[in-house]
Amino acid sequence: MEVLESSAALADRIRELKASGKIIGFVPTMGALHEGHISLVEEAGMQSDVVVVSIFVNPTQFNNPDDLKRYPRDLQKDLDLLKPTPCELVFAPTVKDIYPEPDNRFFDFGLIDKVMEGFYRPGHFNGVAQVVSRLFDLVKPDKAFFGLKDFQQLAVINDMVRQLKYDIEIVPCAIIREPDGLAMSSRNQLLTAAQRKNAPIIAQTLFDSCNFAKSNSINGTVEFVTQSINSAPELEVEYFEIVDGDTLQSVQNWEESDYIVGCIAVFAGEIRLIDNVIYKKNMS
């Protein structure tokens, strides 16, 4: 496994790989790796000849400076986790290398980024699009792998790829969970023992709501999830919205769409956790 810290060094290696006809699989991360990330790397290894993993905490997608400061960083631990995986190249650049000049681009994603994460974290998805497009330009992957835990982010990435006309296949990968159901996240390691004990209530409530929804309305299901989680110690729902899985716009009844997803953000103390559950997905 080779670790590259400059875009110039990366460009040389990518040029060699492209010249030899290798299929490049790419997993962009912000480090603080866990088994969820590793599952993306493993999937990339099965679908690609060479796997590139980036480790870069992107400042332009944090609308809260304290959240950026708190974000866990341990490059050596990340590299140790990647060694036994199919990862062949690690790109660990500096901010100056990713943004040699300020990135003033503004992306228009229509309504996709105006709701949920986009509403509560203004500017977040513009920052995501800035860094992912910059990384795509540097890595030049054939395929890029993203986890479905960040459901709205995946929709934004797909729209960005369409807008910028990238010839890149975006591969969605399943949510990886702890044995108690909690969706794996780099932020989980910031939870106190008490918060970590209660955090699985988020996923359990989402799972329970799938049965609840069979005989209740959209509004009733939203109320059930919100009240159930808010009744747990140290947990407070920021939002829970039941949306069309393609447009990400709220639905008013279960017949309104063939693809319905519930997306949630919950504060455990000061740590913000997200998750989602699919209520309905009829493939035509």
Backbone as numpy.savetxt, mean C-alpha at the origin, in Angstrom:
# Nx Ny Nz CAx CAy CAz Cx Cy Cz
22.89 -10.82 -3.53 22.04 -9.62 -3.53 22.92 -8.37 -3.53
22.63 -7.50 -4.47 23.44 -6.29 -4.63 22.65 -5.07 -4.14
23.31 -4.21 -3.37 22.68 -3.00 -2.84 23.25 -1.79 -3.58
22.36 -1.03 -4.21 22.76 0.16 -4.96 22.16 1.39 -4.31
22.97 2.44 -4.17 22.50 3.63 -3.49 22.35 4.84 -4.41
22.82 4.74 -5.64 22.71 5.89 -6.56 21.92 5.51 -7.79
21.22 6.48 -8.34 20.44 6.22 -9.56 21.36 5.93 -10.74
22.58 6.48 -10.73 23.52 6.22 -11.81 23.94 4.75 -11.82
24.25 4.22 -10.63 24.63 2.81 -10.52 23.47 1.91 -10.92
22.27 2.30 -10.49 21.08 1.51 -10.85 20.89 1.51 -12.37
21.05 2.67 -12.99 20.85 2.78 -14.44 21.78 1.83 -15.20
23.03 1.71 -14.75 23.98 0.81 -15.39 23.50 -0.63 -15.32
23.03 -1.04 -14.14 22.59 -2.42 -13.96 21.31 -2.70 -14.76
20.39 -1.75 -14.75 19.14 -1.93 -15.49 19.43 -2.05 -16.98
20.37 -1.26 -17.46 20.75 -1.30 -18.87 21.27 -2.70 -19.24
22.09 -3.27 -18.38 22.61 -4.61 -18.61 21.48 -5.65 -18.65
20.57 -5.53 -17.69 19.47 -6.49 -17.60 18.55 -6.40 -18.81
18.25 -5.19 -19.22 17.39 -4.99 -20.39 18.06 -5.53 -21.65
19.37 -5.32 -21.76 20.11 -5.78 -22.95 20.09 -7.30 -23.05
20.02 -7.97 -21.91 20.01 -9.44 -21.93 18.59 -10.00 -21.96
17.59 -9.11 -22.08 16.21 -9.56 -22.24 15.54 -10.06 -20.98
16.05 -9.67 -19.81 15.48 -10.13 -18.55 14.16 -9.42 -18.26
13.21 -10.16 -17.71 11.96 -9.57 -17.22 12.20 -9.06 -15.80
11.99 -7.76 -15.59 12.28 -7.14 -14.30 10.99 -6.99 -13.50
10.99 -7.58 -12.32 9.89 -7.41 -11.37 10.31 -6.43 -10.29
9.41 -5.54 -9.91 9.77 -4.46 -9.00 8.80 -4.39 -7.82
9.38 -4.29 -6.62 8.59 -4.12 -5.39 9.05 -2.83 -4.71
8.29 -1.73 -4.86 8.67 -0.49 -4.17 8.23 -0.54 -2.71
9.12 -0.18 -1.78 8.77 -0.18 -0.36 9.35 1.06 0.32
8.86 1.30 1.53 9.46 2.34 2.37 10.24 1.70 3.52
10.66 0.47 3.31 11.44 -0.20 4.34 10.55 -0.66 5.49
11.20 -0.89 6.67 10.49 -1.48 7.81 9.75 -2.73 7.34
10.49 -3.59 6.64 9.89 -4.72 5.94 9.32 -5.76 6.90
8.28 -6.44 6.44 7.65 -7.52 7.19 7.23 -8.60 6.20
6.55 -9.62 6.69 6.20 -10.75 5.83 5.26 -10.35 4.69
4.51 -9.28 4.88 3.68 -8.80 3.78 4.53 -8.37 2.60
5.58 -7.60 2.88 6.50 -7.19 1.82 7.18 -8.42 1.19
7.60 -9.33 2.05 8.32 -10.51 1.55 7.42 -11.32 0.61
6.12 -11.36 0.90 5.21 -12.09 0.01 5.17 -11.45 -1.38
5.30 -10.12 -1.43 5.35 -9.44 -2.73 6.63 -9.81 -3.47
7.73 -9.87 -2.72 9.02 -10.23 -3.34 8.97 -11.67 -3.86
8.36 -12.55 -3.09 8.25 -13.96 -3.52 7.39 -14.07 -4.78
6.30 -13.32 -4.82 5.44 -13.34 -6.00 6.19 -12.78 -7.21
6.95 -11.70 -6.98 7.75 -11.12 -8.06 8.76 -12.14 -8.57
9.32 -12.92 -7.66 10.30 -13.93 -8.05 9.70 -15.00 -8.93
8.42 -15.31 -8.72 7.76 -16.33 -9.53 7.38 -15.81 -10.91
7.23 -14.49 -11.03 6.75 -13.92 -12.30 7.82 -13.16 -13.08
9.04 -13.10 -12.55 10.09 -12.27 -13.18 11.42 -13.03 -13.20
12.34 -12.53 -14.03 13.70 -13.08 -14.05 14.58 -12.44 -12.97
14.37 -11.16 -12.76 15.16 -10.40 -11.77 14.20 -9.57 -10.94
14.39 -9.61 -9.62 13.54 -8.83 -8.71 14.35 -7.66 -8.13
13.78 -6.45 -8.28 14.36 -5.24 -7.70 13.44 -4.76 -6.59
14.01 -4.47 -5.43 13.26 -3.90 -4.31 13.84 -2.54 -3.98
12.98 -1.53 -3.91 13.46 -0.21 -3.48 13.09 -0.01 -2.02
13.98 0.67 -1.29 13.74 1.03 0.11 13.96 2.54 0.21
12.86 3.26 0.34 12.95 4.72 0.34 11.72 5.30 1.05
11.96 6.02 2.13 10.88 6.69 2.85 10.63 8.02 2.15
9.51 8.09 1.46 9.23 9.23 0.58 8.58 10.38 1.34
9.28 11.50 1.49 8.72 12.60 2.29 7.51 13.27 1.67
7.35 13.19 0.33 6.26 13.96 -0.29 4.88 13.32 -0.09
4.82 12.09 0.47 3.51 11.48 0.68 3.06 11.55 2.13
3.84 12.24 2.97 3.45 12.43 4.37 2.91 13.84 4.55
1.61 13.95 4.84 1.07 15.28 5.10 1.24 15.66 6.58
1.68 14.70 7.40 1.91 14.94 8.82 3.40 14.75 9.11
4.14 15.84 9.42 5.59 15.72 9.67 5.92 14.75 10.80
5.04 14.68 11.82 5.29 13.75 12.93 5.20 12.30 12.47
4.30 12.02 11.53 4.17 10.67 10.99 5.44 10.29 10.23
5.98 11.23 9.48 7.24 11.00 8.76 8.38 10.73 9.73
8.42 11.50 10.80 9.49 11.35 11.79 9.38 10.01 12.51
8.14 9.57 12.78 7.92 8.33 13.52 8.16 7.09 12.66
8.09 7.25 11.34 8.12 6.06 10.48 9.39 5.25 10.74
9.27 3.94 11.01 10.44 3.14 11.40 11.43 2.95 10.25
12.73 3.00 10.60 13.78 2.83 9.61 14.88 1.94 10.18
15.21 0.88 9.46 16.30 -0.01 9.86 16.76 -0.76 8.61
17.66 -0.12 7.85 18.08 -0.67 6.56 18.73 -2.04 6.72
19.59 -2.20 7.71 20.28 -3.48 7.85 19.30 -4.61 8.14
18.33 -4.35 8.98 17.31 -5.36 9.27 16.53 -5.71 8.00
16.22 -4.69 7.19 15.52 -4.93 5.92 16.35 -5.80 4.99
17.64 -5.50 4.89 18.52 -6.28 4.01 18.63 -7.72 4.48
18.68 -7.91 5.80 18.74 -9.28 6.35 17.49 -10.07 5.97
16.34 -9.40 6.00 15.09 -10.07 5.64 15.05 -10.43 4.16
15.68 -9.61 3.34 15.63 -9.82 1.89 16.62 -10.87 1.40
17.68 -11.12 2.16 18.74 -12.03 1.70 18.23 -13.39 1.25
17.34 -14.05 2.00 16.89 -15.39 1.56 15.80 -15.37 0.50
15.41 -14.20 0.02 14.32 -14.09 -0.95 14.87 -14.03 -2.37
13.98 -14.00 -3.39 14.45 -13.87 -4.78 15.00 -12.49 -5.13
15.02 -11.57 -4.19 15.50 -10.22 -4.48 16.97 -10.25 -4.93
17.25 -9.66 -6.08 18.61 -9.62 -6.61 19.24 -8.24 -6.47
18.40 -7.19 -6.59 18.89 -5.83 -6.48 18.07 -5.05 -5.45
18.75 -4.34 -4.56 18.09 -3.43 -3.64 18.52 -2.01 -4.00
17.56 -1.14 -4.21 17.84 0.26 -4.50 17.46 1.07 -3.27
18.47 1.63 -2.60 18.26 2.38 -1.35 18.82 3.79 -1.51
18.10 4.65 -2.23 18.62 5.98 -2.56 18.40 7.00 -1.44
19.01 8.16 -1.60 18.75 9.30 -0.72 17.62 10.14 -1.32
17.11 11.06 -0.53 16.07 11.97 -1.03 16.61 12.77 -2.21
17.87 13.19 -2.12 18.46 14.00 -3.18 18.56 13.21 -4.48
18.75 11.90 -4.36 18.88 11.07 -5.55 17.53 10.90 -6.24
16.46 10.78 -5.44 15.13 10.63 -6.02 14.60 11.98 -6.52
14.90 13.02 -5.77 14.43 14.35 -6.13 15.62 15.31 -6.26
16.40 15.19 -7.35 17.51 16.13 -7.54 17.02 17.57 -7.66
15.78 17.70 -8.14 15.08 18.99 -8.16 13.72 18.77 -7.50
13.14 19.82 -6.92 11.80 19.67 -6.34 10.81 19.14 -7.39
9.99 18.20 -6.99 8.99 17.63 -7.89 7.70 18.42 -7.72
7.39 19.26 -8.68 6.21 20.11 -8.60 5.05 19.58 -9.44
5.16 18.35 -9.90 4.08 17.79 -10.71 2.80 17.61 -9.88
1.68 17.91 -10.51 0.39 17.68 -9.88 -0.41 16.72 -10.74
-0.88 15.63 -10.14 -1.63 14.61 -10.85 -3.13 14.79 -10.61
-3.90 14.62 -11.65 -5.36 14.70 -11.53 -5.93 13.30 -11.65
-6.40 12.77 -10.52 -6.97 11.42 -10.50 -8.49 11.46 -10.43
-9.07 12.58 -10.79 -10.53 12.69 -10.75 -11.04 12.53 -9.33
-12.01 11.63 -9.14 -12.61 11.44 -7.82 -11.90 10.36 -7.00
-11.03 9.59 -7.65 -10.41 8.44 -6.97 -9.64 8.85 -5.72
-8.95 9.98 -5.79 -8.11 10.39 -4.66 -8.76 11.49 -3.81
-10.05 11.71 -3.99 -10.72 12.77 -3.22 -11.42 12.21 -1.99
-11.52 10.90 -1.89 -12.25 10.26 -0.80 -11.29 9.49 0.10
-11.80 9.06 1.23 -11.08 8.19 2.17 -9.67 8.71 2.46
-8.64 7.94 2.09 -7.27 8.38 2.37 -6.98 9.75 1.78
-7.49 10.00 0.57 -7.25 11.27 -0.09 -7.88 12.43 0.64
-9.05 12.20 1.24 -9.74 13.25 1.98 -9.04 13.54 3.30
-8.64 12.48 4.01 -8.05 12.65 5.34 -6.55 12.92 5.30
-5.93 12.62 4.17 -4.49 12.88 4.04 -4.24 13.67 2.74
-4.67 14.91 2.70 -4.55 15.70 1.47 -3.12 15.76 0.97
-2.96 15.53 -0.33 -1.62 15.54 -0.94 -0.91 14.20 -0.91
-1.43 13.26 -0.12 -0.76 11.97 0.04 -0.59 11.25 -1.29
-1.67 11.13 -2.06 -1.59 10.35 -3.29 -0.81 11.07 -4.38
-0.77 12.38 -4.34 0.09 13.09 -5.28 1.55 12.74 -5.01
1.90 12.66 -3.71 3.25 12.25 -3.34 3.56 10.82 -3.73
2.57 9.94 -3.58 2.73 8.54 -4.00 3.01 8.48 -5.50
2.21 9.22 -6.28 2.39 9.21 -7.73 3.74 9.78 -8.13
4.19 10.82 -7.42 5.50 11.39 -7.71 6.60 10.36 -7.53
6.61 9.71 -6.37 7.73 8.80 -6.09 7.65 7.52 -6.91
6.45 6.97 -7.10 6.34 5.72 -7.85 6.69 5.95 -9.32
6.25 7.07 -9.89 6.62 7.36 -11.28 8.12 7.57 -11.41
8.70 8.24 -10.44 10.16 8.44 -10.46 10.88 7.09 -10.38
10.43 6.21 -9.51 11.03 4.89 -9.38 10.81 4.06 -10.64
9.63 4.15 -11.23 9.37 3.43 -12.49 10.34 3.90 -13.58
10.58 5.21 -13.63 11.51 5.74 -14.64 12.93 5.21 -14.43
13.31 5.00 -13.17 14.67 4.54 -12.87 14.82 3.02 -13.03
13.85 2.28 -12.52 13.95 0.81 -12.51 13.51 0.21 -13.85
12.59 0.89 -14.53 12.08 0.42 -15.82 11.56 -1.02 -15.74
10.68 -1.30 -14.78 10.23 -2.68 -14.60 9.23 -3.12 -15.68
9.13 -4.42 -15.85 8.09 -4.99 -16.69 6.82 -5.23 -15.88
7.04 -5.55 -14.60 5.92 -5.79 -13.68 6.23 -5.12 -12.34
5.19 -4.60 -11.68 5.36 -4.02 -10.35 4.29 -4.60 -9.44
4.66 -4.89 -8.20 3.82 -5.66 -7.28 3.42 -4.79 -6.09
2.10 -4.73 -5.83 1.56 -3.90 -4.76 0.55 -4.71 -3.94
0.55 -4.48 -2.63 -0.38 -5.19 -1.76 -1.76 -4.57 -1.77
-2.78 -5.42 -1.64 -4.17 -4.96 -1.65 -4.58 -4.30 -0.33
-3.73 -4.36 0.69 -4.06 -3.63 1.92 -4.23 -2.15 1.63
-3.35 -1.63 0.77 -3.45 -0.23 0.35 -4.34 -0.16 -0.89
-5.63 -0.44 -0.68 -6.57 -0.63 -1.77 -6.69 0.62 -2.65
-6.83 1.78 -2.00 -6.99 3.01 -2.76 -5.70 3.38 -3.49
-4.56 3.12 -2.85 -3.28 3.39 -3.50 -3.16 2.60 -4.80
-3.61 1.37 -4.80 -3.53 0.53 -6.00 -4.35 1.15 -7.14
-5.53 1.68 -6.79 -6.36 2.33 -7.81 -5.65 3.56 -8.38
-4.99 4.32 -7.51 -4.26 5.51 -7.94 -3.09 5.11 -8.85
-2.36 4.07 -8.47 -1.22 3.62 -9.27 -1.69 3.17 -10.66
-2.78 2.42 -10.70 -3.30 1.98 -11.99 -3.68 3.16 -12.88
-4.28 4.19 -12.27 -4.66 5.37 -13.06 -3.42 6.14 -13.51
-2.41 6.21 -12.65 -1.16 6.89 -13.02 -0.48 6.18 -14.19
-0.46 4.86 -14.16 0.14 4.08 -15.24 -0.59 4.36 -16.56
-1.91 4.45 -16.46 -2.71 4.77 -17.66 -2.39 6.17 -18.18
-2.34 7.14 -17.26 -2.09 8.52 -17.67 -0.71 8.70 -18.30
0.29 8.09 -17.70 1.67 8.27 -18.15 2.07 7.26 -19.23
1.12 6.38 -19.57 1.32 5.40 -20.65 2.54 4.51 -20.40
2.71 4.07 -19.16 3.78 3.13 -18.84 3.40 1.74 -19.36
4.36 1.05 -19.94 4.16 -0.33 -20.36 4.59 -1.25 -19.22
3.84 -1.17 -18.13 4.16 -1.92 -16.90 2.90 -2.62 -16.42
3.02 -3.91 -16.13 1.89 -4.65 -15.56 1.87 -4.46 -14.05
0.76 -3.96 -13.53 0.60 -3.79 -12.09 -0.06 -5.05 -11.54
0.63 -5.71 -10.62 0.16 -6.99 -10.09 -0.33 -6.80 -8.65
-1.64 -6.90 -8.41 -2.15 -6.79 -7.04 -1.92 -8.09 -6.28
-1.54 -7.97 -5.01 -1.24 -9.16 -4.20 -2.05 -9.12 -2.90
-2.43 -10.30 -2.45 -3.35 -10.43 -1.32 -2.78 -9.82 -0.04
-3.70 -9.38 0.84 -3.31 -8.88 2.17 -2.72 -10.04 2.97
-1.59 -9.80 3.58 -0.99 -10.79 4.48 -1.28 -10.38 5.91
-1.76 -11.32 6.70 -2.20 -11.01 8.06 -1.41 -11.78 9.11
-1.35 -11.19 10.30 -0.79 -11.89 11.45 -1.74 -13.04 11.81
-1.27 -14.02 12.61 -2.15 -15.13 12.98 -3.45 -14.68 13.64
-3.44 -13.53 14.31 -4.66 -13.04 14.95 -5.50 -12.16 14.03
-5.11 -12.05 12.76 -5.93 -11.34 11.78 -5.47 -9.94 11.44
-4.68 -9.33 12.28 -4.23 -7.96 12.02 -3.46 -7.89 10.71
-3.85 -6.96 9.84 -3.15 -6.79 8.57 -1.72 -6.36 8.85
-0.75 -7.03 8.22 0.64 -6.69 8.44 0.92 -5.28 7.93
1.65 -4.51 8.75 1.98 -3.13 8.42 3.26 -2.75 9.13
4.05 -1.91 8.49 5.26 -1.42 9.14 4.94 -0.66 10.42
3.75 -0.08 10.47 3.37 0.70 11.65 3.02 -0.17 12.85
2.79 -1.46 12.64 2.42 -2.32 13.76 3.50 -2.34 14.83
4.76 -2.20 14.41 5.84 -2.25 15.39 5.88 -1.01 16.28
5.12 0.01 15.94 5.05 1.22 16.76 3.97 1.13 17.83
3.14 0.09 17.78 2.05 -0.06 18.74 2.58 -0.46 20.11
1.93 0.07 21.17 2.24 -0.40 22.51 1.67 -1.81 22.67
2.04 -2.48 23.75 1.54 -3.84 23.98 0.02 -3.86 24.06
-0.56 -2.87 24.72 -2.01 -2.81 24.86 -2.68 -2.54 23.52
-2.10 -1.65 22.74 -2.65 -1.34 21.41 -2.56 -2.55 20.49
-1.42 -3.24 20.57 -1.24 -4.43 19.73 -2.26 -5.52 20.10
-2.58 -5.61 21.37 -3.55 -6.60 21.83 -4.94 -6.31 21.28
-5.28 -5.03 21.16 -6.62 -4.64 20.72 -6.74 -4.48 19.20
-5.62 -4.25 18.52 -5.65 -3.95 17.09 -6.34 -5.03 16.24
-6.22 -6.33 16.58 -6.90 -7.35 15.75 -8.42 -7.20 15.72
-8.97 -6.41 16.63 -10.42 -6.19 16.63 -10.84 -5.54 15.31
-9.95 -4.78 14.70 -10.27 -4.12 13.42 -10.63 -5.17 12.37
-9.71 -6.10 12.15 -9.95 -7.13 11.13 -11.12 -8.03 11.52
-11.19 -8.42 12.79 -12.27 -9.32 13.21 -13.63 -8.68 12.98
-13.72 -7.37 13.25 -14.99 -6.67 13.03 -15.33 -6.63 11.53
-14.33 -6.39 10.70 -14.57 -6.40 9.24 -15.07 -7.77 8.78
-14.42 -8.83 9.29 -14.85 -10.18 8.92 -16.28 -10.44 9.39
-16.58 -10.05 10.64 -17.93 -10.24 11.19 -18.96 -9.45 10.39
-18.54 -8.31 9.88 -19.50 -7.46 9.16 -19.95 -8.09 7.85
-19.17 -9.02 7.32 -19.58 -9.70 6.09 -20.86 -10.50 6.32
-20.98 -11.16 7.47 -22.21 -11.87 7.81 -23.32 -10.89 8.17
-22.95 -9.85 8.93 -23.92 -8.84 9.33 -24.57 -8.20 8.10
-23.75 -7.96 7.07 -24.23 -7.26 5.87 -25.26 -8.05 5.09
-25.29 -9.37 5.28 -26.22 -10.20 4.51 -27.68 -9.87 4.81
-27.93 -9.34 6.01 -29.32 -9.04 6.39 -29.49 -7.61 6.88
-28.52 -6.75 6.51 -28.60 -5.36 6.95 -28.19 -4.42 5.82
-28.55 -3.16 5.97 -28.27 -2.15 4.94 -26.82 -1.70 4.98
-26.44 -0.92 3.98 -25.11 -0.31 3.96 -24.91 0.55 5.20
-25.88 1.44 5.48 -25.75 2.33 6.63 -25.68 1.55 7.93
-26.48 0.48 8.02 -26.46 -0.34 9.22 -25.12 -1.03 9.41
-24.52 -1.47 8.31 -23.21 -2.13 8.37 -22.12 -1.14 8.78
-22.19 0.08 8.23 -21.21 1.11 8.62 -21.32 1.40 10.11
-22.55 1.49 10.60 -22.77 1.77 12.02 -22.25 0.61 12.88
-22.51 -0.61 12.44 -22.05 -1.80 13.18 -20.53 -1.81 13.32
-19.83 -1.59 12.21 -18.36 -1.62 12.23 -17.81 -0.48 13.08
-18.33 0.71 12.88 -17.81 1.88 13.59 -18.02 1.76 15.08
-19.21 1.39 15.50 -19.50 1.28 16.93 -18.72 0.14 17.57
-18.59 -0.98 16.86 -17.87 -2.13 17.42 -16.41 -1.79 17.69
-15.78 -1.13 16.74 -14.36 -0.80 16.90 -14.17 0.32 17.92
-15.03 1.32 17.87 -14.89 2.44 18.81 -15.12 2.02 20.26
-15.80 0.90 20.47 -16.05 0.44 21.84 -14.83 -0.26 22.43
-13.83 -0.55 21.59 -12.60 -1.21 22.07 -11.64 -0.16 22.64
-10.88 -0.53 23.66 -9.93 0.42 24.25 -8.89 0.90 23.23
-8.63 2.20 23.22 -7.57 2.83 22.44 -7.77 2.79 20.92
-8.92 2.32 20.47 -9.20 2.31 19.04 -10.25 3.35 18.69
-10.00 4.12 17.65 -10.96 5.12 17.20 -10.99 5.16 15.67
-12.16 4.91 15.11 -12.32 4.89 13.65 -12.20 6.32 13.11
-11.32 6.50 12.14 -11.25 7.79 11.45 -12.30 7.81 10.33
-12.36 6.73 9.57 -13.43 6.58 8.59 -13.66 5.10 8.31
-14.87 4.78 7.97 -15.19 3.47 7.39 -16.19 3.73 6.29
-15.81 3.41 5.07 -16.68 3.68 3.93 -16.84 2.41 3.08
-18.06 2.20 2.64 -18.37 1.07 1.77 -18.55 1.62 0.36
-17.68 1.18 -0.55 -17.54 1.85 -1.84 -17.57 0.86 -3.01
-17.79 1.41 -4.19 -17.61 0.65 -5.42 -16.11 0.37 -5.58
-15.76 -0.89 -5.81 -14.34 -1.26 -5.85 -13.58 -0.69 -7.02
-14.28 -0.20 -8.04 -13.61 0.40 -9.20 -13.53 1.93 -9.09
-14.65 2.56 -8.73 -14.67 4.02 -8.70 -14.27 4.59 -7.34
-14.36 3.77 -6.28 -14.09 4.16 -4.90 -15.10 5.16 -4.35
-16.23 5.31 -5.04 -17.29 6.18 -4.55 -18.27 5.38 -3.70
-18.80 6.02 -2.66 -19.72 5.36 -1.74 -20.93 4.79 -2.46
-21.37 3.63 -2.01 -22.60 3.04 -2.54 -23.68 3.14 -1.46
-24.93 3.21 -1.90 -26.05 3.39 -0.96 -26.78 2.09 -0.67
-26.64 1.10 -1.56 -27.27 -0.19 -1.31 -26.44 -1.29 -1.97
-26.70 -2.52 -1.57 -25.87 -3.65 -2.00 -26.08 -4.01 -3.47
-27.16 -3.51 -4.08 -27.43 -3.82 -5.48 -26.82 -2.80 -6.43
-26.22 -1.76 -5.86 -25.73 -0.65 -6.68 -24.50 -1.03 -7.51
-23.74 -2.03 -7.07 -22.52 -2.40 -7.77 -22.28 -3.89 -7.64
-21.54 -4.45 -8.60 -21.14 -5.86 -8.52 -19.82 -6.03 -7.77
-19.21 -4.92 -7.40 -17.90 -4.96 -6.74 -17.93 -3.96 -5.59
-18.06 -4.46 -4.36 -18.23 -3.59 -3.20 -17.18 -3.92 -2.14
-16.52 -2.89 -1.67 -15.41 -3.04 -0.72 -15.63 -2.09 0.47
-15.30 -2.56 1.65 -15.31 -1.71 2.84 -13.88 -1.33 3.20
-13.61 -0.03 3.27 -12.25 0.47 3.55 -12.27 1.24 4.87
-11.26 1.02 5.69 -11.26 1.60 7.03 -9.89 2.15 7.41
-9.91 3.22 8.20 -8.70 3.73 8.86 -9.03 3.90 10.33
-8.15 3.39 11.18 -8.38 3.41 12.63 -7.13 3.91 13.33
-7.33 4.79 14.31 -6.23 5.21 15.16 -6.15 4.29 16.37
-4.96 3.73 16.59 -4.65 3.02 17.82 -3.69 3.95 18.57
-4.23 4.74 19.48 -3.42 5.83 20.04 -3.11 6.82 18.93
-1.84 7.06 18.68 -1.43 7.98 17.61 -1.08 7.24 16.31
-1.11 5.91 16.35 -0.72 5.12 15.18 -1.94 4.83 14.33
-1.81 5.10 13.04 -2.93 4.98 12.11 -2.81 3.68 11.31
-3.86 2.87 11.37 -3.86 1.57 10.70 -4.99 1.53 9.67
-4.73 0.91 8.52 -5.77 0.77 7.50 -5.99 -0.71 7.18
-7.18 -0.99 6.66 -7.53 -2.36 6.28 -8.73 -2.28 5.33
-9.12 -3.40 4.78 -10.31 -3.42 3.93 -10.84 -4.84 3.83
-12.08 -4.93 3.40 -12.71 -6.23 3.21 -13.59 -6.15 1.97
-13.62 -7.24 1.20 -14.47 -7.29 0.01 -15.81 -7.92 0.38
-16.89 -7.18 0.15 -18.23 -7.68 0.43 -18.80 -8.41 -0.78
-18.42 -7.96 -1.97 -19.07 -8.48 -3.16 -18.14 -8.27 -4.35
-17.91 -9.32 -5.10 -17.11 -9.20 -6.31 -17.57 -10.23 -7.31
-18.45 -9.81 -8.20 -18.96 -10.70 -9.24 -18.17 -10.48 -10.51
-17.44 -11.50 -10.92 -16.63 -11.39 -12.13 -17.51 -11.68 -13.35
-17.51 -10.73 -14.30 -18.32 -10.92 -15.51 -17.56 -11.75 -16.53
